[in-house]
Amino acid sequence: MRDLLLNLFLVVASVATGFFLCEMLVRIVSPQILYGYRDINRPDSVFIYRHRENANLVVNVGEGERHFVSDRFGYRVNYTSRDSPEQRADVTVLVIGDSFVEALAVENEETIPEYIARLLSENLGRSVEAVNAGHGGWCPNQYYLEARRSLTLRRFDMGLVFLYTGNDCIQEIDTCYTPTRYFTPPKLRLPRGFSKSEFKSSIYKPVVEYLGRRFHLAVFLDYQISLLLTKVGLIKRYQERFLNLRTFLREERDSERWDIVARICAGIRNEFQRHHVPVLFILIPPDFQVYEKIFYDDLQKYNFPLESADLEQPNKMLAVAFEKRSLPLIDLLDYLRLKATEEKRLYSSITRHLTARGNQIIAEYLLPFMAAELKENPW
């Protein structure tokens, strides 16, 4: 009995040591996005979910710990200004978008809205506030809802709406959302049957959720398992959802998605016009559009024929759709490709989102467009 306990102890100690060493290795070589970042959100009857108001949290999306601080409206604000009284700026810009605007990989001071505020203030010689209404996981439908909501809360002098060509080319207009189970972490329980879906919901997902909030190794293994199941055909076309390749496939050229996005953005423009506020729409590319080798490596990795995709398809199709509706559209792709030959690192290899320098470059490029727009429509 004593030998059995000793052997059991050695096995447990060996497994624990192996897990610890693997965890340290993953943290050093390939840091992952821990699932705890979801705590910044709350359910919402209009948006499905949105940022918690007056939050003061620390999150880690693989780039180290970052502060997430929000004001009474749920907008992300600087950690250093969390206790400062609100002051009215001479010029206020509303910036709407997804996780590229939210930018949890950097501190708020290094996001696109904050760089815009500082650069525009220097250019105009007046105080400028750029409200960060970016939210990870949102799409153009929610951008419309956010524009409608924000414009009734306070006065703005200008609006910027960022469209991510990776996954913002949606296929339906839907502004009637209800809260989902996204905010209820799955709980471990006994399976009620023997189906694959029951096993996932009762055991696999709760375990992965618990471990994924604490260990980089768990997130890494979760992704690798999904990748393996995709390659052997047990998960159908998982790679499209993960890498957002769908909108780049040539078979989507005649899809209605381009017109749908333009129609939603026309609605956003109408909301801004009702409040006499000018708005610009900006296309922000994923890393694989800027660094083309990543794109073609991904196609081969997930068994897509190279000739099945067009790397610039979303940009070309959206340009046509926006022009039909006379919507002001700025495409960052060519500029970022140029800067990528001069700069060392515009995108994070971990989050595949922009680095602080990438955010700054975009703000610098947009500055003359914004300055010209504000001079035509003085505050």
Buried (B, 14 or more C-beta within 10 A) or exposed (E): EEEEEEEEEEEEEEEEEEEEEBBEEBBEEBBBBBBBBBBBBBBBEBBBBBBBEEBEBEBBBBBEEBBBBBBEBBBBBBBEBBEEEEEEBEBBBBBBBBBBBBBBBBBBBBBBBBBBBBBBBEBBEEBBBBBBBBBBBBBBBBBBBBBBBBBEEEEBBBBBBBBBBBBBBBEEEEEEBEBEEEBEBBEEEEEEEEEEEEEBBBBBBBBBBBBBBEBBBBBBBBBEEBBEEBBEEEBEEBBBEBBBBBBBBEEBEEBEBBBBBBBBBBBBBEBBEEBEBBBBBBBBBBBBBBBEEBBBEBBEEBEBEEEEBBBBBBBEBBBEBBEEEEBBBBBBBEBBBEBBEEEEEBBBEBBBBBBBBBBBBBBBBBBEBBBEBBEEEEB
